[in-house]
Amino acid sequence: MAATSASASAETPELDPTFALHKGGKIEIRSTVPVRDADDLSLAYTPGVARVCTAIAEQPELADDYTWVSNVVAVVSDGTAVLGLGDIGPAAAMPVMEGKALLFKEFAGVDAVPLCLDCTDVDALVETVVRLAPSFGGINLEDISAPRCFEVEDRLRSLLDIPVFHDDQHGTAIVALAALQNAARLTGRALGDLRAVVAGAGASGVAVTRILLEAGIGDIAVSDSKGMLYEGRDGLNPVKQALARDTNRTGHTGSTEEALEGADVFLGLSGSTVSEAAIASMAPDAIVFALSNPTPEVHPDVAAKHVRVVATGRSDFPNQINNVLAFPGVFRGALDVRATAITENMKVAAANALAGVVGDELSETYIIPSPFDERVAPAVTAAVAAQARVDGVARAK
């Protein structure tokens, strides 16, 4: 039914209120200074602007103070992995990238420019972003398919001295860690007490696993469409080989559902389905994050019959794991101290701050705050900025 409705709306967009909201785009550029007369014009543009240009040529770091660079992020996509729509190309990706830019501004006061690139080759993507980078204070990669996204991010981080952040990976990971910390606290356990199973070895699955390892998860195993990842399994790409080496200490070699027996945590990031019987086989006080959209791996009402805490990626159920809880504050904090990178410690600090917003209000249906909680962005911003100073990547106090 949903597909039919979407198709009908696409054929008659004037009847769909979503199209009305998007008409003409969702963002625009506004000036920050007036141009009322010849004096204003001579200061904002020629001849006055030449003095600023000359000063920056002599001291390039002045661009942070006298241009927009220190408060602007490029939202970059090639349109190959857009939401749940797959490879729909750069033009069709633009509404999502505009939306991302809108959220940057609304939640953290960060200016963002959507850049949908008509290239999918890794070398071309990296070269294009590197050439554009002088115009921006940070790069937010978005909706680039795995495994190319890993190489694109790694190469850009090595080539640029500004923050590079793939939100599909790290935004999801930060929010998932924060929510799992609170879910563990609710059930009287620490992360180190938990055995987790992750379904999905794409961008978000890999990043969630990596941040949970960094945070001290007791044990964690990952599956892809062919079953559990383990050392020696045939057909693994380099990313999965590294993941197999660092995870699955219990040695599961079968299916996701087999690995779930007695597990404390299930994290779904795959688009697959998990049976009710598999969820019922988990340990007491189990935790389920069924994060695929729009259809979770297991319906939250079904999971709730067998486990203590359920989270999804949807807004119509409690405990939404939403990237907007992370990326605006992460970039706000990084930009405020003019960070050269976003470190792993900064991501964990963001998760800790986000988890802390919940405080004593913690319950089965409230392990993560709402995106509209006004405490979220300031808390994440402060934690990220402070950690950047500790990690030595901050260029400003």
Secondary structure as the mmCIF struct_conf table of DSSP 4:
data_model
#
loop_
_struct_conf.conf_type_id
_struct_conf.id
_struct_conf.beg_label_comp_id
_struct_conf.beg_label_asym_id
_struct_conf.beg_label_seq_id
_struct_conf.end_label_comp_id
_struct_conf.end_label_asym_id
_struct_conf.end_label_seq_id
HELX_RH_AL_P HELX_RH_AL_P1 ALA A 2 GLU A 11
HELX_RH_3T_P HELX_RH_3T_P1 PRO A 13 LEU A 15
HELX_RH_AL_P HELX_RH_AL_P2 PRO A 17 HIS A 22
TURN_TY1_P TURN_TY1_P1 LYS A 23 GLY A 24
BEND BEND1 LYS A 26 LYS A 26
BEND BEND2 THR A 32 VAL A 33
BEND BEND3 ASP A 37 ASP A 37
HELX_RH_AL_P HELX_RH_AL_P3 ALA A 38 ALA A 44
BEND BEND4 TYR A 45 TYR A 45
TURN_TY1_P TURN_TY1_P2 THR A 46 GLY A 48
HELX_RH_AL_P HELX_RH_AL_P4 VAL A 49 GLU A 58
HELX_RH_3T_P HELX_RH_3T_P2 PRO A 60 LEU A 62
HELX_RH_AL_P HELX_RH_AL_P5 ALA A 63 TYR A 66
BEND BEND5 THR A 67 TRP A 68
HELX_RH_3T_P HELX_RH_3T_P3 VAL A 69 ASN A 71
STRN STRN1 VAL A 72 SER A 77
BEND BEND6 GLY A 79 ALA A 81
STRN STRN2 VAL A 82 VAL A 82
TURN_TY1_P TURN_TY1_P3 LEU A 83 LEU A 85
STRN STRN3 GLY A 86 GLY A 86
BEND BEND7 ASP A 87 ASP A 87
HELX_RH_AL_P HELX_RH_AL_P6 GLY A 89 ALA A 108
STRN STRN4 ASP A 111 CYS A 116
BEND BEND8 ASP A 118 ASP A 118
HELX_RH_AL_P HELX_RH_AL_P7 VAL A 122 LEU A 132
HELX_RH_3T_P HELX_RH_3T_P4 ALA A 133 SER A 135
BEND BEND9 GLY A 137 GLY A 137
STRN STRN5 GLY A 138 LEU A 141
BEND BEND10 ASP A 143 ASP A 143
TURN_TY1_P TURN_TY1_P4 ALA A 146 PRO A 147
HELX_RH_AL_P HELX_RH_AL_P8 ARG A 148 LEU A 159
BEND BEND11 ASP A 161 ILE A 162
STRN STRN6 VAL A 164 HIS A 166
HELX_RH_AL_P HELX_RH_AL_P9 ASP A 167 LEU A 186
TURN_TY1_P TURN_TY1_P5 THR A 187 GLY A 188
HELX_RH_3T_P HELX_RH_3T_P5 LEU A 191 ASP A 193
STRN STRN7 ARG A 195 ALA A 199
BEND BEND12 GLY A 202 GLY A 202
HELX_RH_AL_P HELX_RH_AL_P10 ALA A 203 ALA A 215
TURN_TY1_P TURN_TY1_P6 GLY A 216 GLY A 216
BEND BEND13 GLY A 218 GLY A 218
STRN STRN8 ASP A 219 ASP A 224
TURN_TY1_P TURN_TY1_P7 SER A 225 LYS A 226
STRN STRN9 GLY A 227 MET A 228
TURN_TY1_P TURN_TY1_P8 GLU A 231 GLY A 232
TURN_TY1_P TURN_TY1_P9 ASP A 234 GLY A 235
HELX_RH_AL_P HELX_RH_AL_P11 PRO A 238 ASP A 246
BEND BEND14 THR A 247 THR A 247
TURN_TY1_P TURN_TY1_P10 ARG A 249 THR A 250
BEND BEND15 GLY A 254 GLY A 254
HELX_RH_AL_P HELX_RH_AL_P12 THR A 256 LEU A 260
TURN_TY1_P TURN_TY1_P11 GLU A 261 GLY A 262
BEND BEND16 ASP A 264 ASP A 264
STRN STRN10 VAL A 265 GLY A 268
BEND BEND17 SER A 270 GLY A 271
HELX_RH_AL_P HELX_RH_AL_P13 GLU A 276 ALA A 280
TURN_TY1_P TURN_TY1_P12 SER A 281 SER A 281
BEND BEND18 MET A 282 MET A 282
HELX_LH_PP_P HELX_LH_PP_P1 ALA A 283 ALA A 283
TURN_TY1_P TURN_TY1_P13 PRO A 284 ASP A 285
STRN STRN11 ILE A 287 ALA A 290
BEND BEND19 ASN A 293 THR A 295
BEND BEND20 GLU A 297 VAL A 298
HELX_RH_AL_P HELX_RH_AL_P14 PRO A 300 ALA A 303
TURN_TY1_P TURN_TY1_P14 ALA A 304 HIS A 306
BEND BEND21 ARG A 308 ARG A 308
STRN STRN12 VAL A 309 THR A 312
BEND BEND22 GLY A 313 GLY A 313
TURN_TY1_P TURN_TY1_P15 SER A 315 ASP A 316
BEND BEND23 PHE A 317 ASN A 319
STRN STRN13 GLN A 320 GLN A 320
HELX_RH_3T_P HELX_RH_3T_P6 ASN A 323 LEU A 325
TURN_TY1_P TURN_TY1_P16 ALA A 326 ALA A 326
HELX_RH_AL_P HELX_RH_AL_P15 PHE A 327 ASP A 336
TURN_TY1_P TURN_TY1_P17 VAL A 337 ARG A 338
BEND BEND24 THR A 340 THR A 340
HELX_RH_AL_P HELX_RH_AL_P16 GLU A 344 VAL A 358
HELX_RH_3T_P HELX_RH_3T_P7 GLY A 359 GLU A 361
STRN STRN14 SER A 363 SER A 363
TURN_TY1_P TURN_TY1_P18 GLU A 364 THR A 365
STRN STRN15 TYR A 366 TYR A 366
BEND BEND25 ILE A 367 ILE A 368
TURN_TY1_P TURN_TY1_P19 PRO A 371 PHE A 372
TURN_TY1_P TURN_TY1_P20 GLU A 374 ARG A 375
HELX_RH_AL_P HELX_RH_AL_P17 VAL A 376 ASP A 391
TURN_TY1_P TURN_TY1_P21 GLY A 392 GLY A 392
BEND BEND26 ARG A 395 ARG A 395
#
